[in-house]
Amino acid sequence: MSEITDAERVRIASGFISHAPPGEFNEVFNSVRMLLKNDDLLKDKCVPAIAQYNVQQFVPVKLDGVAKQTLITPYNDLGNGRFYDEVSKKSFKYDHVRKEASDLQPHPAESGITEQWRQALQTQLDTYIDEHYAKSGTGVVFARNGTFTICIESHQFQPKNFCNGRWRSEWNVPVGDGKSGSQEMKGKVLSQVHYYEDGNVQLFSEKEPVLKVQVSADFEKTAKDIIHAITEEETKYQNAVQENYANMSDTTFKALRRQLPVTRAKMDWNKAQTYRIGQEMK
């Protein structure tokens, strides 16, 4: 049997990295490093997979001298490893492996009405994040080429309890460019939870809602209406995930082929829903 090529090693390693559960990237990275046994190959060829992972996960990052975190997303990617923070109007170099920001530079704000819309939306989004994602939440309104995108990330990493989870959502906001009246707002909400005490259970959930919102020339009122619509939809989604998890405890999990886990101890299914895994992310 022929020896596996470096290209195949990189493909396999990149696959492991891209599927790392939230809060467990370092563990997966270290395991991949041990498997490859080639740091040069890991550094030179696997960094694109690491970068893609960070962007897709909306990884939060703290900038020196800036009060609130920003996010690593496709919507503030300037290329060549640089991103920008809408609130502080600074761009920065991002180390995808160390997850650190450096080389902060001034970044020009969008001009005129675009920035007015962004600020109005950001003000209302900040209130929503503070009220609903107080434990660990970051929300940013990105404005680029006249397009507005709201990105939200929240996570709970509890390795001592063998449980990690992340919530992500993004919304394409239909304001600016003379838009008015009833407009369509498209979103995507994703929830991922990994529970691994004496087992390995992962929950993936995704929804792409389409909402109707009223847009007018009143920045503050329109922003309030938009964030209110997002609040209602995300709350509805979170409640549905929680209800589904409770139902799975009573039905799906009990129907699994193995009657006892490898520990030979019965699972108390009546307590399964009390873990409140989905709820703890908000």
Salt bridges, closest charged atoms under 4 A:
GLU3 OE2 - ARG9 NH2 3.09
ASP6 OD1 - ARG9 NE 3.87
GLU24 OE2 - HIS194 ND1 2.77
ASP39 OD2 - ARG33 NH2 2.73
GLU86 OE1 - LYS89 NZ 3.14
GLU86 OE1 - ARG118 NE 3.75
ASP103 OD2 - ARG82 NH1 2.91
GLU115 OE1 - LYS89 NZ 3.18
GLU115 OE1 - ARG118 NE 3.23
ASP126 OD2 - LYS68 NZ 3.73
GLU153 OE2 - HIS155 ND1 2.79
GLU153 OE2 - ARG166 NE 2.86
GLU208 OE2 - LYS188 NZ 3.97
GLU220 OE2 - LYS224 NZ 3.53
ASP225 OD2 - LYS221 NZ 3.03
GLU232 OE2 - HIS228 NE2 3.24
GLU233 OE2 - LYS207 NZ 2.92
GLU233 OE1 - LYS236 NZ 3.61
ASP268 OD2 - LYS271 NZ 3.94
GLU280 OE1 - LYS135 NZ 3.05
GLU280 OE2 - ARG276 NH1 3.40
